[in-house]
Structures are given as C-alpha cells and as structure tokens.
C-alpha cells in the first residue's frame, strides 16, 4: 500500500525512538549492575565470615570431644584466664580457618554454670578480611555432653537385676549372677546356644522383654541388645550400643530370643515411629559412684548421715535425720540447699551421733542406722539433686509446682549408688496430693530424672504386694539393670504396679544441679544463634 508523507515522518520518529531505547536500556542495566556489586560483595564476605564463625563452633566442639573421650579432663574449664596445656590461639587472639589466609575465628567461653547445669556457652566471632571490606559475624552457641537426661529410659543391661532373680524368676540369686549377668555381646563361657549373653533357657525369665501393650513416649537407649516380642510401640527414637548384632539383617539391634533360640513362634511387629528401627549409637558408660555429689553437698549443699527423711514443700523442706550432727540442714521450713545438692552418706562416727547398730524407723520404713538411705516425697519449686550412698525410697508423690509445663524450670534429680525404689507402703505413707493429674493416692506420680549406678529402679518388695495400681513417671530413668515394678502371669500383672512413663522434653536442654554425666561422652551443640558482634575483639593478625 502506498504511504503518505505524514506516515513516512511518523515511521522515522518511531525508528529513532527504538534506536534510543536499544542504546539507553543496556546502559541503564549495566549501571544498575555495577551499583549492586559492592552489596553483592559484602553479602559474600558476610557469608564467609559466618562460615568462619561456624568453623570456630566446630573447633571447640571437637576439643570438648577429644578431652572427654580420651579422658583428659573437662575442656570446658579452660578460658582466656585459665589456658589449656596445649595452646589455643582462639581463646586469646585469632585462629586461622583451615586452608585460608583471610578467614579467622575467636571465641570466649562462659563456663560459670557448667558444673551446675552441664551446659557451656561460647561466643564465637568469625571474620573475613578482604581489603577494606572486613566483615564480622558472631554466633552464640551452647553445648552439653551426651547425657542420661536425653532419654526416657537408659539401661546398661537389658536384664533384670540378679538380686531379684529368686522373686522375679524363681532362680537362685547366685546362679542368676553367674549365668545371666551378661550383655548380649559378652561371651558366657559356654559352648551352648547362644555362646554369648545370658545363658538360655535358664535366664529367659530375667530378660527384659518389651512386648505388646507397652508404649514408650520418648527416646530409649541401651548399651545392650533389645529383647522384643509382639508389637511394642516406640514413639521416639530407639538406640542400641550392642557390639554384637542379632544376625538378622532386618533388625540387627533387636531380637526375640524365644523365636531365635527357644523354638517360639511369636509374631513380632514392633512399631518404631522415629527412624523405622533400632539404630546404633556409641555406648554411654555409667559412673562407678556418686561420691562427687557428696563433695558438692559438703561444699555448699546439705550433707546427711544415716537414714534421712525429706518432705518438699515448694521452696522449703522438712528434714528428719537423727544421725546428722549438723542441724542447719535438719528441721522444718528449711530453704532448699544453697547449691541445689543434698547427699545422704553412710554413717561416719566423726560426723554423726552415736548409733552403732540396729535400725531406725522413719516414715514406717525400718532402715539400718548406719546406712545412707533417703526417703523422699513432696512438691518442688526450684531445682534439686537428691543423692544417696545406698538407696532412695519414694514414699509419696514427687511433683513440680508448675507440673513440668513448658517455660517452667523446676527439676528434680534422684541419684543412688544402689536402688531408687517406690515404697512398698506407698499407699499409707503418701501424704502429697496429686495436683497435676488427679490420680488416686495409691498411684505414684514421680516427676524427675532417676539414675541408679550399680542396680536399678524398682518397687520395694514387689513380689509380696498385690496389684497396687500404676506408676506415672514424667522425666527420665537410667540404670545399670532394667527397671522392675511387678511380676506377671502371661501379660497380666499379678504383683506390684503397672507403668506409664513419659519423657520430660525440658531435660533435652535443662539439668538438675550437678547431675552426673556418662563417662567419656561426646558433646552436642544445643543451640547456635547470630548475635551482635562484641566490642572488645582482639586486633586482627
């Protein structure tokens, strides 16, 4: 079609505009990109500084692990004012990130509460240097060693304590000690089947089976193989440190001995809600004794001798301890121990009254007057670790004022060299009402972390009792042997108590005062968050 003169002019103008746009737009894009380069560079350096700070966190965790696992002591005790025997530049100046000449980290340690809480805090600053664009990033990290508090149940051995064999399995105690007191991975000195672990069928009634009807509401750990039958339900992760596998590829860390060795035909379908199966974990070793807590009680807590009764009343307590000379920790309306630790020691004449033999009756409990036994019940507001050289007997409910709700910090630790046990007379000695769940007074409610070093958690004289009710534990339970609360006929309880145990999730980051930790255990990072850079950093190299 023929165009007019006006149309040709309009077309020319459009062409000129198009050329201008083609020329101007890329120039604008280039200018914008160049303007963004300093910001992009800064972000990159900020990420590099963050990586340097994270390298500092990893470096400190590695040192904690090395000292713990090699049993060289506690690395957390070292800081800028107490330097470790091997120089660590990060404590006083800057440490280079491995393989870099422009990235460094420096950290300061806050260990003021570590012995009390088990947690050490670290302030780590990472730096990336590049001319004038030096960038700093600071992280606040906290660490805690592997702990018995991380698990609802920890058992060193998955067998019932041999001292109960005659009552739990009609097996003489000395034979149980000789034939049954083995981890699954330990050679039992026989050529029979199996050649490792408890000798079967002699010891089958002492194996701690987890069976249909049992539900575990929290993480579970054992240094031993798990003995499972039927369909127990595990709502948290399950760990084993067994050094000998079951020989069954589908489940290397649990076995049904009845099926495997005794011609049984159980249908086994355990339910693992987390992880899909039992998972391997490095072992946790129990301390040999709780003597360290006696020292802590003597230094700033309450140290008792001989049979002692404690009733908690929130932030105060009533204590009866006839053999204890130091009366500042004996009496009514007493404050909780200043450092949070009480310890009941066996009789030492220099620190006690004159009992030489016989028994003392406290709270309907007859106790040899020279033994360090603690009877305890009540409601706690605060944090307390109660320990004994011999046994701890729970004579009534043990509850927190805040019922263990999130955001509260009431915590109780019970640590015994031998047994922590529920009194056989609980129904008559329990004077502490259950204000958290309204369970009847014959159902023990126990809020706390329990640790037994040589023996186990049990019900006192369980084999003599009728069926009493249900024990409700909210916390954690750890011991050398599996806990035992009653006897069964098939799947029905005939003596003692049923159990309902739930993990207190606050124990993943809180600890009762000076609670004992596993021997030579590794450390974990509890938290790591970015914070403002400190003002008093050392001069860069």
C-alpha angles and dihedrals in degrees: 000000000000115000126217124233092257092054091052090053092051091050091051091053091051091051091051092050092049091051091050092051093049089052099042103042098060089046089054091048091051091049091050092048093049089049090054095051096087091050092048091047090050092051091050092051090047089055090048090052089049090052089051090053090049088051087056091052090050091047093054093045089052091053091049089052095046094053094044100045093042089046093235093141133265114322091193089073090071123089140143090294095043108039122199120248090251112057117255112188092193091071095060107014135352133316120205118240107245111270095009135100096188103047126074142164134207127186141189123205127223105197099150093115101027097104089049101041104022090234126114120194126212131193107204124187120194122195134195114197122202114151110289093344098083111160128197128197124181128200128192108212133179128201136195128182122242103285141194083231090071092073137062088216130015119180124179091198125023093221132093115258107274090228087073095047097106090052101036100037108011086244122135109255094232092053091048090052091050099041107026109033096097140111112236088252096052121100110242095201096246133111092219129103114307102022091193133058128012112354111253140249089010093063102034093110092055095054111109101234121190105212146175111305096034118113123188114205100195145020117317128200136180133173084214139066115277118243107211133174129177119346114325112170123229113193093182135044118293122213135189130188095193111148091204119061124220093248089239111111094205092059114013095172102047132052140177102224091192090062097034100047112005103053093252125158104207117156103229121197108150114185117230109186093183123046096359094251144015108302129208119251131174111263127267115218123212119230113249095236144354093239090124088067091055087059092049092049091050093048100050112341136057122298118192135184128215126351110356132182122204126187115186121216104182106276094000136055144201115224131190114188112152095184097052116098096191101085096182088088096039126081140042133319092015122162117246113267111289095237094034098251132113123176132187112208130190116261118294111180094216092061103034146052124273106280109137102165144352129058139290121217114220122165092350088305118122108211130177103256094230097052124097099235126155127204113195143175139140144085122302131211106182136014125307139165113200115191137174138198089224125011139342117212120198104215098174144001118313111205141160120240089232092042091237094290120168111274094031122106105199106135135172127194122193114193125175132173088219124011138354103198142175110238117255085223094050094129092059100035097046108105097156112097118222102243095166104057105005093233116166116270093252091062109082115226112199123183111184150070113279125200126178114184106191103018137009152266111280147151112259110250091350092166091062097049129089116231101297106182136263132322112219112202121185108184133033136315125203131169149147092252134027116278119255124199104162149341128268140214102204103314095333122098112234101172135025126358144330115227139229110182125180129179118242101226092203088072088072088074107011129065136192110247114293092345110183118256132207117277113261095355128167124245131241133203107245096186142348122191135167116251137172116291113259118247098225102062119151120256113273117251 
